[in-house]
Every structure is written in structure tokens, then in C-alpha cells.
Amino acid sequence: MTGNIAVLGGGSWATAIAKMLLEKGGEIWWYLRREDRIEDFKRLGHNPAYLTSVNFDVKRIHFCSDINDAVAVCDTLIFVTPSPYLKGHLKKLRIRLRDKFIITAIKGIVPDENLICSDYFNQMYNVPEENLAVLGGPSHAEEVALNRLTYLTVGCSDNAKARDFADFLASDYVKTTTSDDVIGIEYASVLKNVYAIAAGICHGLKYGDNFQAVLISNAAQELERFLNAVAPIKRSIIDSVYIGDLLVTGYSNFSRNRVFGTMIGQGYSVKSAQLEMEMIAEGYFATKCMKDINRHLHVNMPILDAVFNILYERISPTIEIKLLSETFR
């Protein structure tokens, strides 16, 4: 790839992506909202809040607390901010985005507008589809930090741009592929967080592995029904960017959405679970957004409905999961 690259976001996945980029040499621009966090990063040589075991050569990082400083000098922008905060960051922009190559690594949906991130950039900032890409696949940041084998998919309507970025990320422990199913990848990455919350709730209620397997199997079917309704193209749901991401998020202890759901199943209120967690569970926000979207599509989505009823209608997890279990086969 040519030109400067910026990472926008300071969480664990942003840190893992920065690690992958800098392993290829060169330098990056890195937008972190808090100036005190930047100073600590420079002093310690690692992100003071996330993946603290990953050390960086800070001389190769241009830190910015003003998003405009990074956007002004970079041709490729990788957005890794939590989806509920994306609008707030973008409102500070004074530089147009339409000429930039934007990669969204945000596995969430923009609240209020109920738009996946690529649609948000396209509709609100006039970024053409060929300049929009998504980064998907089963990829816990904690495992990237440990150099554990990871498979990523870059989705873009321009296959050459997708291939360039995929090749740039690839390494001995990062395997990459490309796809033109931008919408499918994004919605899959949103819904798998909802299903991970469901898996966590069931874990908190002490449902066993047998039921968890049936839950994830039904989640895959529900996901496929939705993707076929919203973007009816030929795709294989068993590809790692769909089912692989669902499995790792539904089963792994690294999954913040599963952890959040487990707490709900154990009796925590939504607010108490959110306060105790150090990171945002994107699936909480995604549940309401997807419920609103599906009111227009009318796809049969009993797992989404159950999670919505538990989180937003305050229906007992015990009662709701019992009713849900009767719809499975």
C-alpha cells in the first residue's frame, strides 16, 4: 500500500491492528481522544489501558488527540472506535472524507440512524462504495497480541483495493482473504454480538454445552435468513467471516458480549453489568438497532427478539430463554 495510514480508536482491537501494521515496517498516525492517554503511551511504550503486554516503538507513531490531524495527512483511515461513539468523533471533522480509503473495523451499528458503518460513511459523508472496506472474521485482539493464528477477511466492492490491504495485513500468523459482500460481513459482525449475549445469558443460567450448540446452530440459521433478506447475493454462511466469527464470539472467554450476557443470566441488571465491565459490549446497542431494522423486514428472528425482551423489556432471562428453547429443533 502507498500513502499514510491512520488508526482511529484506542481500544484493544485498535491496538491489535496498530501492532499488525507496524510489524510491516514504516509508521502510522494514531488518533487517541485523550491527551493524558497519549502521554502515558509515550512514556510506557505500550497502550496504558489495553493489551498492555504489546510494546511499541513509539518513535514510529504519530499520536494525535485531534482527529483532523490524522485525517489531514493520511490516505487510508482505519476506524476502530465503538459504534455508539462514532458520530461524536466524526462531528469534530473539518476535512472531507470522500477522497479517503476508509476501512471500518467496527463490529457494531450506528445508533439512531440504525446504519452499518459503511452505509453511514456513504450516506452521511458521501464516501463512494469503492472507497469503503470492512475488516471481519474471528479475531480476538488478545490472540493477535499473542501472535496466535488469525484469519481476516477484507470486504470491498473494489477487489483490487481489498486485495492490497489484505496483502498488507498478512503475516506468518495473520492469514487474509477478500470478499465483495460488504453488507453481509458488516451485518454478520453486528448480529454475532447479539447472539454472543444470548450464549452468555444461557451460560449464566447454567444451560449446558448441548443447549449452547443448538443455540449457536439456530443463530447461524437466523443470521442466514436475515442476510438473505437484506442483501440477497450468493454467499456461504459457513465461511469463517460469518460462522467463524459467530463461534468465537459465542464461545470464547475473550468475548465481552458473552461476558456481558453471562452477567445478565446470573442476575445482574443491565446497568450493573455495564458498570462492572471495562469495555463496551457492542451487542447491547446492536440488539435495539437490529430490532428496529427488522420491524421493516419481518425476518423470523426469535433469538434477537429474546435478547431484546431481556435487555430492554426487562423480562426474566429464565422465562425468556425457556420460551426460546421451545422454538428450537
C-alpha positions in Angstrom: 0.0 0.0 0.0 1.1 3.6 -0.6 0.4 6.7 1.4 0.0 7.3 5.1 -2.3 5.1 7.3 -4.2 6.2 10.4 -5.7 4.1 13.1 -8.7 5.9 14.8 -9.5 4.5 18.2 -7.7 3.4 21.3 -9.2 0.1 22.4 -7.9 -3.4 22.3 -8.8 -4.1 18.6 -7.3 -0.8 17.5 -4.2 -1.7 19.4 -4.0 -5.1 17.8 -4.5 -3.5 14.3 -1.7 -1.0 15.0 0.5 -3.9 16.0 -0.1 -5.7 12.7 0.5 -2.5 10.7 3.8 -1.6 12.4 5.1 -5.2 12.0 5.2 -4.4 8.3 7.6 -1.5 8.9 7.0 2.2 8.3 5.0 4.4 10.6 1.4 5.2 11.4 -0.8 8.0 12.6 -2.9 7.1 15.7 -5.8 9.1 16.9 -6.5 8.7 20.6 -9.1 11.1 22.1 -7.4 11.6 25.5 -4.1 13.6 25.6 -3.2 12.0 29.0 -3.5 8.6 27.5 -1.1 9.6 24.7 1.4 10.9 27.2 1.2 7.6 29.2 1.6 5.6 26.0 4.8 7.5 25.0 6.2 7.1 28.5 5.4 3.4 28.9 5.9 2.3 25.3 2.5 0.5 25.3 -1.2 1.3 25.5 -1.7 2.0 29.1 -5.3 0.7 29.1 -5.5 -2.2 26.6 -3.2 -5.1 25.5 -0.5 -3.7 27.9 1.8 -6.6 27.1 2.3 -5.3 23.5 5.2 -3.0 23.3 5.5 -0.4 20.5 8.3 1.7 19.0 6.6 5.0 19.8 9.1 6.8 17.5 7.2 5.3 14.6 3.8 6.5 15.8 2.4 10.0 15.2 -0.1 10.4 18.0 -3.0 12.8 17.6 -5.7 13.9 20.1 -7.3 15.9 17.3 -8.9 13.6 14.6 -8.3 16.3 12.0 -4.5 16.0 12.4 -4.7 12.3 11.4 -7.2 12.6 8.6 -5.4 15.6 7.0 -2.2 13.7 6.3 -3.5 10.1 5.8 -4.9 8.4 2.7 -6.1 5.3 4.5 -8.2 5.6 7.6 -9.0 2.6 9.8 -11.9 3.3 12.1 -11.9 1.2 15.3 -14.0 3.3 17.6 -17.0 1.8 19.4 -20.0 2.3 17.2 -22.1 4.4 19.7 -19.3 7.0 19.8 -18.5 7.1 16.0 -20.8 10.1 15.3 -19.3 12.1 18.1 -15.8 11.7 16.7 -16.9 12.4 13.2 -18.7 15.6 14.2 -15.3 17.1 15.0 -14.1 16.7 11.4 -13.3 19.7 9.3 -11.8 17.7 6.4 -13.9 15.8 3.8 -13.7 12.0 3.7 -14.9 11.2 0.2 -11.3 11.0 -1.2 -10.0 8.8 1.6 -9.9 5.0 1.6 -11.9 4.1 4.7 -11.7 0.7 6.4 -14.2 0.1 9.2 -13.1 -2.5 11.8 -16.1 -1.6 13.9 -18.2 -4.6 14.6 -21.2 -2.6 15.5 -24.0 -0.4 14.2 -24.6 3.4 14.4 -27.5 4.0 16.8 -30.4 6.3 16.0 -29.7 6.1 12.2 -29.5 2.3 12.6 -26.9 2.1 9.8 -24.0 -0.2 9.4 -20.8 1.9 9.4 -20.1 1.6 5.7 -23.6 2.9 4.9 -23.1 5.7 7.4 -20.0 6.9 5.7 -21.6 6.5 2.3 -24.8 8.3 3.2 -23.6 10.9 5.6 -20.2 11.7 4.2 -20.6 10.9 0.5 -17.7 8.3 0.6 -18.1 6.2 -2.6 -18.6 2.5 -2.2 -15.3 1.7 -3.9 -13.5 3.7 -1.2 -15.2 1.7 1.7 -13.9 -1.5 3.1 -14.7 -3.7 6.1 -12.4 -5.9 8.2 -14.1 -9.0 9.5 -13.5 -12.5 10.7 -12.9 -14.3 14.0 -10.2 -12.1 15.5 -10.0 -11.5 19.3 -7.4 -8.8 19.9 -6.0 -10.7 22.8 -5.0 -13.6 20.5 -3.5 -11.2 17.9 -1.4 -9.8 20.7 -0.1 -13.3 21.3 0.7 -13.9 17.6 -1.8 -16.7 17.5 -3.0 -17.8 14.1 -5.8 -15.4 12.9 -7.9 -15.3 9.7 -9.2 -12.0 8.5 -11.5 -11.0 5.6 -11.3 -7.7 3.8 -14.6 -6.8 2.1 -14.8 -4.1 -0.6 -16.6 -3.6 -3.8 -13.2 -2.8 -5.4 -11.4 -6.1 -5.3 -8.0 -4.6 -6.1 -8.2 -2.3 -3.1 -9.4 -5.2 -0.9 -6.5 -7.3 -2.1 -3.9 -4.6 -1.5 -5.0 -4.1 2.1 -5.4 -7.9 2.7 -1.8 -8.5 1.4 -0.5 -5.6 3.6 -2.0 -7.1 6.8 -0.9 -10.7 6.0 1.9 -12.2 8.0 3.1 -15.6 9.3 0.2 -15.6 11.9 -2.4 -13.4 10.0 -4.0 -15.1 7.0 -6.2 -12.9 4.8 -8.8 -13.2 2.1 -11.1 -10.9 0.3 -14.8 -10.6 -0.4 -17.3 -8.2 -2.1 -20.0 -8.9 0.4 -19.5 -5.7 2.4 -23.1 -5.6 3.7 -23.2 -9.2 4.6 -19.9 -9.1 6.5 -21.0 -6.0 8.5 -24.4 -7.3 9.4 -22.9 -10.6 10.4 -20.4 -8.9 12.7 -23.3 -6.9 14.3 -25.6 -9.9 14.8 -22.9 -12.2 16.2 -22.6 -9.9 19.1 -26.3 -10.2 19.8 -26.0 -14.0 19.6 -23.0 -14.0 21.9 -25.0 -12.1 24.5 -27.7 -14.9 24.2 -25.0 -17.5 24.6 -23.7 -15.7 27.7 -27.2 -15.5 29.2 -27.6 -19.2 28.8 -24.2 -19.8 30.3 -25.2 -17.6 33.3 -28.4 -19.6 33.6 -26.3 -22.8 33.7 -27.6 -24.3 30.4 -25.1 -26.9 29.2 -22.9 -27.4 26.2 -25.6 -29.4 24.4 -28.0 -26.4 24.5 -25.3 -24.0 23.6 -24.6 -25.9 20.4 -28.2 -25.9 19.5 -28.4 -22.1 20.3 -25.5 -21.3 18.0 -26.8 -23.6 15.3 -30.1 -21.8 15.3 -28.3 -18.4 15.5 -26.5 -19.3 12.3 -29.8 -20.1 10.6 -31.3 -16.8 11.9 -28.2 -14.9 10.6 -28.5 -16.5 7.2 -32.2 -15.6 7.0 -31.5 -12.0 7.8 -28.6 -11.7 5.4 -30.6 -13.2 2.6 -33.3 -10.6 3.3 -31.1 -7.6 3.5 -28.5 -8.5 0.8 -29.7 -11.4 -1.3 -26.5 -12.5 -3.0 -24.7 -15.8 -3.3 -22.7 -16.4 -0.1 -21.7 -19.4 2.0 -22.7 -18.8 5.6 -20.1 -21.4 6.7 -17.2 -19.2 5.6 -15.1 -18.1 8.6 -16.1 -14.4 8.3 -19.7 -15.4 9.1 -19.9 -18.7 11.1 -16.3 -18.4 12.4 -16.9 -15.0 13.9 -20.1 -16.2 15.4 -18.5 -19.2 17.0 -15.5 -17.4 18.5 -17.7 -14.6 19.9 -20.3 -17.0 21.2 -17.9 -19.4 23.0 -14.7 -17.5 23.9 -14.0 -16.1 27.3 -12.3 -13.2 25.5 -15.8 -12.2 24.2 -17.0 -9.1 26.1 -20.5 -9.7 24.7 -20.6 -13.3 26.1 -19.3 -11.9 29.4 -22.0 -9.3 29.5 -24.6 -11.9 28.7 -23.3 -14.2 31.4 -23.7 -11.4 34.0 -27.3 -10.8 32.9 -28.0 -14.6 33.2 -26.5 -14.5 36.7 -29.0 -11.8 37.7 -27.1 -8.6 37.1 -29.2 -5.7 35.9 -28.1 -4.2 32.5 -26.8 -1.1 34.2 -24.8 -3.1 36.8 -23.3 -5.3 34.2 -22.3 -2.3 32.1 -20.7 -0.5 35.1 -18.7 -3.6 36.0 -17.3 -4.2 32.5 -14.2 -2.2 31.5 -15.1 -2.4 27.8 -18.2 -1.8 25.7 -20.4 -4.7 24.8 -21.4 -3.6 21.3 -24.2 -6.2 21.2 -26.3 -4.3 23.8 -26.7 -1.4 21.4 -26.9 -3.6 18.3 -29.9 -5.5 19.8 -32.1 -2.5 19.8 -30.9 -1.3 16.4 -31.4 -4.7 14.8 -34.9 -5.0 16.4 -35.8 -1.6 14.8 -34.4 -2.6 11.4 -36.3 -5.9 11.5 -39.6 -4.2 12.1 -39.4 -3.3 8.4 -38.0 -6.6 7.1 -40.1 -9.0 9.2 -37.5 -11.8 9.2 -38.1 -14.6 11.7 -35.5 -13.8 14.4 -36.6 -15.4 17.7 -33.1 -15.1 19.3 -32.9 -11.4 18.6 -36.4 -11.0 20.0 -35.5 -12.9 23.1 -32.3 -10.9 23.8 -34.3 -7.6 23.2 -37.0 -8.7 25.6 -34.4 -9.5 28.3 -32.3 -6.3 27.9 -34.9 -3.7 27.0 -38.3 -5.1 28.2 -36.8 -6.5 31.5 -38.4 -9.9 31.0 -36.9 -12.5 33.2 -34.0 -14.3 31.4 -35.2 -17.6 32.9 -38.7 -17.2 31.4 -37.5 -15.8 28.1 -34.9 -18.5 27.4 -37.4 -21.2 28.4 -39.8 -19.8 25.7 -36.9 -19.5 23.2 -35.8 -23.1 23.8 -39.2 -24.3 22.7 -38.7 -22.8 19.2 -35.5 -24.8 18.6 -35.2 -28.1 17.0 
